[in-house]
């Protein structure tokens, strides 16, 4: 995976090319080099629960010295190529939890076809055995029970509020219109290619809500105003878009800390999901038998790259393909 082998046939070719080096480092002592059909059988026949158990232990090893990163993002992703019409199998969906700032995937959980992300996230909060972390979640998880589970596990939650909780959203909008914020943070203007954007964050502590008992864990309401100017290269004009979003939090932080936490939440999309699809070919993969196991192997590779401060994954895989010693010298390999 770390050298760009994104399929069973490519893994076979990788082993054939580097067998002597691999044998020297890992004492393989194989009678022969495996065919791709054997590799496929081994991977597909592995226990998903045992692979996940090993993955979580390995992720904990990679992050055991990093106590400064306390933000965990969670989001689901569909393996789009994993559907099988002949077996009436829909594409598999996997939920991941992601240590933002460190860019390390901590765990996955397959989402059954007759459920959704909400109970899976709640269960993961318990199963991970973590405490003192802040989970950042999208609006789907704006649920009373999710906040309660976080408190029971001694964690906290920052979650967006949208139309699936209309009364709570009305409360947040009314609060922002009628009450002065306890603190405000104006983020410096950021400029990227053809885009200029900035954010303003208002913090309202100890808000009065309509269903106060239901949302008793809520300590803060956060209002985020985003202004974005994008340059249209075709019309040679700037287009401005404004957006207002509301969040609730079970922990009191500074306005600047809330701004950073909310912005970093999307790292799970940019630094994980996007890289998996574009660089590791996850969406294009047509593995249909136990595709979640191969997905976990991609996560092993991504975590090793992030633990070694790799920023450009595509270029790194190309360099690794040319020089296997780079891979063998990574922290976390041997």
N, C-alpha and C positions, 0 to 999 in steps of 0.2 A: 504493500500500500504506500509506504513512504518513498518508493521509487516509481510510482505511477502504475503499478499493476492493479487495475481496477476490475479484472474479470478472472475467471478460473483459468482460461487459456493464457492470459498474461502472467499469472502466478506460475504456471508450468514453465513458461519461457524464462521467467526470472530465476527459478531454481536451476534450470538447465545451464544458464549462463554463469551463475555464481556458485555452483555447487561446491567447488573446492574451498572457496572462502567461507561459505556457510558451515561446511563440515569442520573446518579448522576452528571456528569460533564456538560452535554449538555441539561439537562431537556427535554428529548425526549417525555416522556408521551405517548408512542405509545400504541395502543390497542393490538398489536401483533407484533411479529418479522417478517420482510419481507422475503419472499421466494426469491431464486436467480432469478426467472423469473420477480418478481417485481423490484428487483434491476437492472436487465438488461433493463427493460422497462424504468425505470427512467433515467438511464445513457444514453441509446441510444436515448431517446427522448429529451434530453437536447439541448438547443440552442448552437451550436458550437461557434457562435460569442459572446454570453453572457459568456460562459465559458472562452473564450480567453480574453475577456475584464476583467473579474475577475482575471485571471491569470496574466495579465500584471500589473494590479494594485497591486497585492500581491507581484510580483517580485520587483516592484518599492519600496514597503515597506521594503522588505528584504535588499535592497541595498541603501536606502536613506542616510545612514550615511557614505557610502564608496565612498569618492571622489578621492581616490588614484588610483582606478582601472579604466582605461580609454580605455582599449583594448576590442573590441568586435569582436569575430569570427562568421562567418556565414557558414553554410553548410547544405545540404539537406540529408535526410535519408528516405529510403523506408521501410514501414511497410510490410515486406515480406509475412506475413501470412494473409494479409487483402484481397487478391484476391478472387474472387468468379466467377468460370467458368460458373455457371448456370445463373448468372445475367450479364455475359460478363463484369465483373468489374476487372480492373487491380489493382495491389497493389497500395495503396495510398502512395504518397510521401509528406513529410513535411519538410519545411525549418525552421531551428531554428537559433536564434541569441543568443550568449553565452558570458557572461561577463567573460573573461579569468582572471586568478588570483584569482577571487572570486568564479569561477565555478558555477555561477548562470545563468539559462536560462531566458532570458528576454522576449522572444516572440516566437510564431510559426506562420507559414502561410502555408496552404495547397497549393500545386502546381497543378494546373489544368492539365488535360491530354494533352491539346493542347498548352501548353506553357512550359517554363523552369524556372530555378532559376533566370535568369538575371533580368527580369522585377519585379519579386517578391522581390528581394533584394532592388532594386531601390525604390519600393513602401514602403517597410518597413523602409528605411532610413527616409522617410518623415513622415510616420504614427507614428513612435515611439516618435517623438518630441524631440529627444536628440540632444545636440550640444556639441562640444568640445571633441568628442570621435574619436578614430582611428579604422576603420573597417579593419580587416585583411581577405583577400579573396583569393580563389584559382584562377587558370588561366582562368576559365570559365568567370569570371567577369572582365577580363582585357578589358574593354569597355570604350569608350570616354564618353558615357552618364552616366555611373556609377560614374566616377570621377566628372562629372559636378553636379550630384545630391548630392554627398557628400559635395561639396563646397557650394551649395545652402542651405543646411541644417546646414552649419557651422561645418561640420565634415571633417575627412581626411580618406585616404585609403592607405593601403599597399597591393599590389596585385601581384601575381606571373605572370611572362611573359613566355608563351610557344608558341608552333607552331601555335596556332589559331591567333596570331598576328605576322606573319613571319617577316615583315619589322622592327617592333619594337624589336623583338628578335635579328635580325641581328645588329641593332643599339647598343643594350646592349652588345653583344659579341664583336663588333668592338671597342666600348668604353673601355671595360676591357683590350683589347689587345694593345691599342695604347695610353692610358692615365693613368697617375699615380693616384691612388685614393686619395681623400681628407683626408680620415681617414681609418684606418684598425683596426680591433679587432680580436684577436686570443682567442677563447674560451678555457678555461682550459679543459684538457682531462677528460672525464667522463667515469667511469667504472661501468658497471652493470654486471649481471650474463651472462657470456660467450660473452660479447660485450664491446668493447672499441671504443669510437668515439670522434671526436672533429670537430670544425667548425672554419672557417676563414671568416670574413665578410669585404668586401671592399665597401666603400661608394663614389659615384661620384655625386657631387653636381652641379646643373645647367647644365645638359647634353644637348648636341646638338643632336637633333633627326631629322630624315628625314622628318616626318610630324609634324613639330614643332607646327603648329597651332592646329592640332588635339589633340596633347598631351600637350597643354599649361599648364595644371594643374600639370604636372609632375615636381617635384622639385629635385628628387633624383633617381638615379639608384643604386640598391644594388646587389652585387654579393656575393653569399654564396657558399663556397666550403666545402663539408662534406666528411670526411674520416671515414670509419667504418671498424673495424676488428671484425669478428664473429668467435667464436670457434666452429668447427664442432665436436660434441662428437663422431660421428661414425668414422670419418677418423683421429681424433685427430690432426687436423691441423687448422691453422688460415686462414680465407678467408678475403681478403681486397676488399672493394668496394669504389669507389670515385664517387662523384656526384657534378655537378655544376648547380646552379639554379640562375635565375635572377628575381628581383622584381623591381617595380617602386613604388614611394611614392609621395604623395601630401604634405608631411610635412618633414622638416629636423630634424632628430634626430641624436644622437651619434651612432657610429657603434655598440657599446655594446647594446644600446636600441633597435636598429633594430634587432640584433641577438636574444634578448629576446622576442621581439614581434613576430617574425617569428616562433620561437620555440614554444611559447605559443599558437599559432594558432591551433596546433594539439591537444590541450586540449579538443576541442569539440569532437574529435574522441575518445580519451582515457578516458576522464572523463565524457562524456555524452553518446555517441552512444554505446561504448563498454559496459558500465555498464547497459544500458537499455536492450541490447540483452542478455548478459551473466547472469546478476543478476535478472533483472526484467522480463525476458522472453519475450521481445517485439517481436523478430523475430518469436518465436514459437507460439505466440498468434494467434488464428484463429477467432478472432472477426472480422466480416465482415460488420456489420451494424454500420455506423459512428465510425469506429475504431480510428479516430483522437481524439475523446472525451476521450476515455480511455488513449490514449497517453498523453493527456494534464494532466490527473490525475497522471500519472507517473512523469511528470515534476514537479507538485506540490510537490510530495514526495521527489524527488531528490533535489529540491531547499531547502526544510526544512532541509534535511540531511546536505547539504553543508553549509547552514547558521549556523548550529551547529557544524561545523568543523569536520564532520565525514569523515574519509579517507577510511576505509574498509567498503563499503556499505553492502556486503554480510554478514559479521559478525554482523554488526549492526542490520540488519533485523532479524537475528537469535536471538540475544539478546532481541530485541523488542517483538518477538513472545512469549518469555518466561516471559516477564515483561512489561505489558502495561504502568506502571507508567513512564517508560523511555520515551515513546512517549509523554505522557501528560505533561511531564516536559520540552519538547523541547521549545526553543525560537521560536515563530511564530505559536504555536498551539492554545493557549488560550489567 
